[in-house]
Amino acid sequence: MPNRPRPTPGELEILRVLWERGPSTVREVHDGLERATGYTTVLKLLQIMAEKGIVTRDESERAHVYAARVPEADTQRQLVGDLLDRAFGGSALKLVLHALAARKASPAEIARIRRMLDEMEGGDR
């Protein structure tokens, strides 16, 4: 979905809470954030996100309940695709090399990457 709005860093923080907890009130989202953010700031961000179509809002109860409109994996795929195009000229190799150079991968992550590459090549080695 190329026309889907790209979430800002603050919106991504809120989305992570919604993906983890599921549909939540403003208070629940506020309580789930890792960094100190004012309640009214969270409320305003959720209202903006609802206007942009990033979240849905259930107004049937006194406390509105917000939910992520798009699954986490779809948003991650959108953001990685955008980063791939803008920063790496579409080169998956450059993206992966920079990602692995930027942060040390755990042995479990390296094993998972190897399995994924084997699957992409069409067989186990």
C-alpha positions as CSV (number, residue, x, y, z in Angstrom):
1,M,0.0,0.0,0.0
2,P,2.2,2.9,-1.2
3,N,-0.4,5.6,-0.2
4,R,-0.4,4.5,3.4
5,P,1.0,7.3,5.7
6,R,4.4,6.6,7.2
7,P,4.2,6.8,11.0
8,T,6.5,9.3,12.8
9,P,8.8,8.0,15.6
10,G,6.3,9.1,18.2
11,E,3.5,7.3,16.4
12,L,5.6,4.2,16.1
13,E,6.1,4.2,19.9
14,I,2.3,4.2,20.3
15,L,1.9,1.6,17.6
16,R,4.3,-0.7,19.4
17,V,2.1,-0.5,22.5
18,L,-1.0,-1.2,20.5
19,W,0.6,-4.2,18.7
20,E,1.7,-5.6,22.0
21,R,-1.4,-5.0,24.1
22,G,-4.1,-4.9,21.4
23,P,-6.9,-2.4,21.5
24,S,-6.3,0.1,24.3
25,T,-7.6,3.3,25.9
26,V,-5.5,6.4,26.0
27,R,-4.6,5.7,29.6
28,E,-3.4,2.1,28.8
29,V,-1.3,3.4,25.9
30,H,0.1,6.1,28.1
31,D,1.0,3.6,30.8
32,G,2.6,1.3,28.2
33,L,5.0,3.8,26.8
34,E,8.7,3.4,27.8
35,R,9.6,7.1,27.9
36,A,7.8,9.8,29.9
37,T,5.1,11.3,27.8
38,G,2.3,13.5,28.9
39,Y,-1.2,12.0,28.9
40,T,-2.6,14.9,26.7
41,T,0.3,14.4,24.3
42,V,-0.6,10.7,23.9
43,L,-4.3,11.7,23.4
44,K,-3.4,14.2,20.8
45,L,-1.1,11.8,18.9
46,L,-3.8,9.1,18.9
47,Q,-6.4,11.6,17.6
48,I,-4.0,12.6,14.8
49,M,-3.2,9.0,14.0
50,A,-6.9,8.3,13.8
51,E,-7.3,11.2,11.3
52,K,-4.4,9.8,9.3
53,G,-5.9,6.3,9.3
54,I,-3.0,4.7,11.2
55,V,-5.3,3.7,14.1
56,T,-9.0,3.0,14.5
57,R,-11.1,4.6,17.3
58,D,-14.0,2.8,19.0
59,E,-16.2,5.6,20.4
60,S,-18.9,3.3,21.8
61,E,-17.7,3.5,25.4
62,R,-16.9,6.6,27.5
63,A,-13.2,5.9,27.2
64,H,-12.4,5.6,23.5
65,V,-10.5,2.5,22.5
66,Y,-7.8,2.7,19.9
67,A,-6.3,-0.1,17.8
68,A,-3.6,-0.3,15.1
69,R,-5.2,-0.4,11.7
70,V,-2.3,-2.2,10.1
71,P,-0.4,-5.2,11.4
72,E,3.1,-4.7,12.7
73,A,4.7,-6.8,10.0
74,D,3.1,-4.7,7.3
75,T,4.3,-1.4,8.8
76,Q,7.8,-2.8,9.2
77,R,7.8,-4.0,5.6
78,Q,6.7,-0.5,4.5
79,L,9.4,1.2,6.5
80,V,12.1,-1.1,5.4
81,G,11.1,-0.8,1.8
82,D,11.2,3.0,2.2
83,L,14.6,2.9,3.9
84,L,15.9,0.4,1.2
85,D,14.9,2.8,-1.6
86,R,16.0,6.1,0.0
87,A,19.2,5.1,1.8
88,F,20.5,2.1,-0.1
89,G,19.4,2.7,-3.7
90,G,17.2,-0.5,-3.5
91,S,20.2,-2.7,-2.7
92,A,19.2,-5.4,-0.1
93,L,22.8,-6.4,0.1
94,K,23.9,-2.9,1.3
95,L,21.0,-2.8,3.8
96,V,21.8,-6.1,5.3
97,L,25.6,-5.4,5.5
98,H,25.0,-2.1,7.2
99,A,22.4,-3.6,9.6
100,L,24.8,-6.3,10.6
101,A,27.7,-3.9,11.0
102,A,25.7,-1.4,13.0
103,R,24.7,-3.9,15.8
104,K,26.1,-7.2,16.8
105,A,23.7,-10.0,16.0
106,S,23.2,-12.8,18.5
107,P,24.1,-16.4,17.6
108,A,20.4,-17.2,17.4
109,E,19.8,-14.3,15.0
110,I,22.7,-15.4,12.8
111,A,21.3,-18.9,12.7
112,R,17.9,-17.6,11.8
113,I,19.4,-15.5,9.0
114,R,21.3,-18.5,7.7
115,R,18.0,-20.6,7.7
116,M,16.2,-17.8,5.9
117,L,18.9,-17.5,3.2
118,D,18.9,-21.3,2.7
119,E,15.1,-21.2,2.3
120,M,15.4,-18.4,-0.2
121,E,18.0,-20.3,-2.2
122,G,15.6,-23.3,-2.3
123,G,17.2,-25.8,0.0
124,D,19.1,-26.6,3.2
125,R,22.8,-26.8,3.2
